């Protein structure tokens, strides 16, 4: 179902993109993006160590 792909795939990207875009300062924007990247890197390390990737 394309609707489910949109909700679970694309929707969260656009929600966070609009949320970061509407933040007041560049510091808040950078901190949010760095936090998202950090979560991704930690997940990558964990999943590689578990041999899921």
C-alpha positions as CSV (number, residue, x, y, z in Angstrom):
1,X,0.0,0.0,0.0
2,X,1.5,3.3,-1.0
3,X,-0.3,5.1,1.8
4,X,1.6,3.1,4.4
5,X,4.9,3.7,2.7
6,X,4.1,7.4,2.9
7,X,3.1,7.4,6.5
8,X,6.0,5.2,7.8
9,X,8.6,6.3,5.4
10,X,8.3,9.8,4.1
11,X,6.1,11.5,6.7
12,X,8.7,11.4,9.4
13,X,11.3,13.0,7.2
14,X,9.0,15.9,6.3
15,X,7.9,16.3,9.9
16,X,11.4,16.6,11.2
17,X,12.5,18.7,8.2
18,X,9.7,21.3,8.8
19,X,10.4,21.2,12.6
20,X,14.1,21.9,12.1
21,X,13.4,24.6,9.5
22,X,11.1,26.4,11.9
23,X,13.6,26.5,14.8
24,X,14.6,30.0,15.9
25,X,18.4,29.8,16.0
26,X,21.0,28.0,13.9
27,X,22.4,26.5,17.1
28,X,19.1,24.7,17.8
29,X,19.0,23.5,14.2
30,X,22.6,22.2,14.3
31,X,22.1,20.5,17.6
32,X,19.0,18.7,16.4
33,X,20.6,17.5,13.2
34,X,23.8,16.4,15.1
35,X,21.6,14.5,17.5
36,X,19.7,12.7,14.7
37,X,23.1,11.7,13.1
38,X,24.4,10.5,16.5
39,X,21.4,8.2,17.0
40,X,21.9,6.8,13.4
41,X,25.7,6.2,14.0
42,X,25.0,4.5,17.4
43,X,22.4,2.3,15.8
44,X,24.7,1.5,13.0
45,X,27.5,0.5,15.4
46,X,25.1,-1.6,17.5
47,X,23.6,-3.4,14.5
48,X,26.9,-4.1,12.9
49,X,28.2,-5.6,16.1
50,X,25.1,-7.8,16.3
51,X,25.8,-8.8,12.7
52,X,22.4,-7.6,11.6
53,X,24.0,-5.5,8.9
